[in-house]
């Protein structure tokens, strides 16, 4: 199959509104030549504008106009992998991280699917991917966080790649995201995570606690279509919850 690079099919979507910004979050080309482009439109106050119809946008490729066939203004079905650092340095804040993650689970939409993993030197499944809205699944996800405890070193990039390969690669026809939290620099190559995220069209949202490798976390988030968040070295449940709400 012909290899398609991001530069070859670079897409620009411009809003005809007087908006503050139009951010391209993700270009999904898994089923090329059909291309899905996920965007966020915000007004001058930074509030997200929803339910915009096709007439509000124009689509170009290399400055040439292209037909915009479908535009969904409602929430997109998303599969989310929650990834929590459980290295030894997390021992003093495990409870706050656990409670904030439980609240994040409660905030998930009924159309979402989610799984939860922790990582230190290795990747540890707390709960595999399930539909949030089915039965007691949301409670089961939250309860799985009771198994979250501190352990060894920090290998976040390998953990991101492993989570994508084990869970998100199977989530076809959905938007895919990893929400990763860490308090330290990863002991492996950033490229491992970048390659996995690009290959499987996964947006990675990174949360850095204290004196982390900010540059690497920003690169991973921005290059994958996610966002980087910085919090204090010992964040409270409320501080982490505010980040999760924004995501």
C-alpha positions as CSV (number, residue, x, y, z in Angstrom):
1,X,0.0,0.0,0.0
2,X,1.3,3.4,-0.9
3,X,2.8,5.2,2.1
4,X,1.0,8.5,2.9
5,X,2.9,11.1,4.8
6,X,1.4,13.8,7.0
7,X,2.9,16.5,4.8
8,X,1.3,15.0,1.6
9,X,-2.2,15.1,3.0
10,X,-1.8,18.1,5.2
11,X,-5.2,19.6,5.7
12,X,-6.2,23.1,6.8
13,X,-9.7,23.7,8.2
14,X,-10.7,27.3,8.7
15,X,-13.8,28.5,10.5
16,X,-15.9,31.2,9.0
17,X,-16.8,32.4,12.5
18,X,-15.0,35.2,14.3
19,X,-13.5,32.6,16.6
20,X,-10.3,32.8,18.6
21,X,-8.8,29.7,17.2
22,X,-9.3,26.5,15.2
23,X,-7.0,23.8,16.5
24,X,-6.4,20.6,14.4
25,X,-6.3,17.9,17.1
26,X,-5.8,14.9,15.0
27,X,-5.5,13.8,11.3
28,X,-6.7,10.2,11.0
29,X,-5.6,8.6,7.7
30,X,-5.9,4.9,8.7
31,X,-8.5,4.4,5.9
32,X,-7.0,6.7,3.3
33,X,-8.1,8.2,0.9
34,X,-10.9,8.9,3.4
35,X,-9.4,11.2,6.0
36,X,-10.9,12.2,9.3
37,X,-9.8,15.5,10.8
38,X,-10.7,16.3,14.4
39,X,-10.8,20.0,15.3
40,X,-11.6,22.2,18.3
41,X,-13.1,25.7,17.7
42,X,-13.0,28.2,20.6
43,X,-14.4,31.7,20.9
44,X,-12.6,34.8,22.1
45,X,-13.2,33.7,25.7
46,X,-11.6,30.3,25.2
47,X,-15.0,28.5,25.3
48,X,-15.5,25.6,23.0
49,X,-18.0,26.1,20.2
50,X,-20.1,23.0,19.4
51,X,-22.5,21.8,16.7
52,X,-21.1,23.8,13.8
53,X,-22.5,22.7,10.4
54,X,-20.5,22.2,7.2
55,X,-21.2,25.7,5.9
56,X,-19.1,27.1,8.6
57,X,-15.9,25.5,7.4
58,X,-13.8,25.3,4.3
59,X,-11.2,22.6,3.5
60,X,-8.0,23.0,1.5
61,X,-5.2,20.7,0.5
62,X,-2.0,22.4,-0.7
63,X,-4.1,25.6,-1.1
64,X,-6.6,23.8,-3.3
65,X,-10.2,23.6,-2.2
66,X,-11.6,20.2,-1.3
67,X,-15.1,18.9,-0.6
68,X,-15.9,18.5,3.0
69,X,-18.2,15.5,3.0
70,X,-19.2,15.0,6.6
71,X,-18.8,17.2,9.7
72,X,-19.9,15.9,13.1
73,X,-20.7,18.7,15.5
74,X,-21.5,16.4,18.4
75,X,-19.2,14.5,20.8
76,X,-17.1,11.9,19.1
77,X,-16.9,8.3,20.4
78,X,-13.6,8.0,22.1
79,X,-11.5,5.1,23.5
80,X,-9.3,6.4,26.3
81,X,-6.3,4.7,28.0
82,X,-5.6,6.1,31.4
83,X,-1.9,5.7,32.3
84,X,-0.6,6.5,35.8
85,X,3.0,6.6,37.0
86,X,3.4,4.2,39.9
87,X,7.2,4.6,40.3
88,X,8.6,4.7,43.9
89,X,8.6,8.5,44.0
90,X,4.8,8.5,43.7
91,X,4.4,7.0,47.2
92,X,3.5,10.2,49.0
93,X,0.7,11.2,46.5
94,X,-0.8,7.9,45.4
95,X,-4.1,8.6,47.2
96,X,-4.6,12.0,45.6
97,X,-3.8,10.6,42.1
98,X,-6.1,7.7,42.7
99,X,-9.0,9.8,43.8
100,X,-8.6,12.3,40.9
101,X,-8.5,9.4,38.4
102,X,-11.7,8.0,39.9
103,X,-13.4,11.4,39.4
104,X,-12.1,11.4,35.8
105,X,-13.8,8.1,35.2
106,X,-17.0,9.5,36.5
107,X,-16.8,12.4,34.1
108,X,-16.6,10.1,31.0
109,X,-19.3,10.2,28.5
110,X,-21.7,7.3,27.9
111,X,-20.2,6.8,24.4
112,X,-16.7,6.4,25.7
113,X,-14.7,3.2,26.1
114,X,-11.8,3.2,28.7
115,X,-9.0,1.1,30.2
116,X,-6.7,1.9,33.1
117,X,-3.0,0.9,33.4
118,X,-0.2,1.9,35.7
119,X,3.5,1.8,34.9
120,X,7.0,1.9,36.5
121,X,9.7,-0.3,34.9
122,X,6.8,-2.3,33.4
123,X,3.2,-1.8,32.3
124,X,0.5,-3.0,34.7
125,X,-3.1,-3.5,33.6
126,X,-5.6,-2.4,36.3
127,X,-8.6,-2.8,34.0
128,X,-8.9,-3.7,30.3
129,X,-10.9,-1.7,27.7
130,X,-14.7,-1.7,28.4
131,X,-17.8,0.4,27.4
132,X,-18.3,3.0,30.1
133,X,-22.1,3.0,29.8
134,X,-22.7,-0.7,30.1
135,X,-24.0,-2.1,33.4
136,X,-21.6,-1.3,36.3
137,X,-18.6,-0.8,34.1
138,X,-17.9,2.8,35.3
139,X,-17.9,1.6,38.9
140,X,-15.6,-1.3,37.9
141,X,-13.2,1.1,36.3
142,X,-13.1,3.3,39.4
143,X,-12.7,0.3,41.8
144,X,-9.8,-1.0,39.7
145,X,-7.8,2.0,40.9
146,X,-7.7,0.5,44.4
147,X,-5.0,-1.7,42.9
148,X,-2.9,1.3,42.1
149,X,0.3,1.4,44.3
150,X,3.9,2.6,44.0
151,X,6.6,0.4,42.6
152,X,10.0,0.8,40.7
153,X,11.4,3.1,38.0
154,X,9.9,5.3,35.3
155,X,9.6,4.0,31.7
156,X,6.7,6.1,30.5
157,X,7.4,6.1,26.7
158,X,7.5,2.3,26.6
159,X,4.3,2.2,28.7
160,X,2.5,4.6,26.2
161,X,3.6,2.4,23.3
162,X,2.6,-0.8,25.1
163,X,-0.8,0.5,26.1
164,X,-1.5,1.6,22.5
165,X,-0.4,-1.9,21.2
166,X,-2.4,-3.8,23.8
167,X,-5.6,-1.9,23.8
168,X,-6.0,1.1,21.4
169,X,-4.9,-0.6,18.2
170,X,-8.1,-2.7,18.4
171,X,-10.4,0.4,18.8
172,X,-11.2,1.0,15.1
173,X,-13.6,3.6,13.9
174,X,-13.2,5.6,17.1
175,X,-11.0,8.5,18.2
176,X,-8.2,7.2,20.4
177,X,-6.4,8.9,23.3
178,X,-4.0,8.2,26.1
179,X,-4.0,10.3,29.3
180,X,-0.6,9.8,30.9
181,X,0.5,11.2,34.3
182,X,4.1,11.1,35.5
183,X,6.3,12.8,38.1
184,X,9.7,12.1,36.5
185,X,11.7,11.8,33.3
186,X,11.3,8.6,31.4
187,X,14.3,6.3,31.2
188,X,13.6,5.3,27.6
189,X,13.4,6.9,24.2
190,X,10.6,9.4,23.4
191,X,10.6,8.1,19.8
192,X,9.1,4.8,21.0
193,X,5.9,6.6,22.1
194,X,5.9,9.0,19.2
195,X,6.1,6.2,16.6
196,X,3.3,4.2,18.3
197,X,1.0,7.2,18.6
198,X,1.6,8.2,14.9
199,X,1.2,4.7,13.6
200,X,-2.2,4.2,15.3
201,X,-3.5,7.8,15.3
202,X,-3.6,8.2,19.1
203,X,-3.6,11.6,20.7
204,X,-1.6,11.6,24.0
205,X,-2.4,14.0,26.8
206,X,0.5,14.3,29.2
207,X,0.4,15.5,32.8
208,X,3.7,16.4,34.3
209,X,4.1,16.7,38.1
210,X,6.8,19.0,39.4
211,X,10.4,18.9,37.9
212,X,9.6,16.6,35.0
213,X,11.1,16.5,31.5
214,X,8.7,19.2,30.3
215,X,10.2,19.3,26.7
216,X,9.6,15.6,26.1
217,X,6.1,15.6,27.5
218,X,5.2,18.7,25.4
219,X,6.6,17.1,22.3
220,X,4.7,13.8,22.8
221,X,1.5,15.7,23.4
222,X,1.7,18.2,20.7
223,X,3.0,15.9,18.0
224,X,0.3,13.4,18.7
225,X,-2.5,15.9,18.7
226,X,-2.9,16.0,22.5
227,X,-2.1,18.6,25.1
228,X,0.5,19.0,27.9
229,X,-0.5,20.0,31.5
230,X,1.9,21.0,34.3
231,X,0.8,20.6,37.9
232,X,2.7,20.9,41.2
233,X,5.1,18.3,42.5
234,X,2.5,17.2,45.1
235,X,-0.8,18.1,43.5
236,X,-4.1,17.9,45.5
237,X,-7.0,15.9,44.2
238,X,-8.7,19.2,43.2
239,X,-5.7,20.3,41.1
240,X,-5.6,17.0,39.2
241,X,-9.4,17.0,38.9
242,X,-9.3,20.4,37.2
243,X,-6.9,19.0,34.6
244,X,-9.0,15.9,34.0
245,X,-12.1,18.1,33.5
246,X,-10.3,20.2,30.9
247,X,-9.3,17.0,29.0
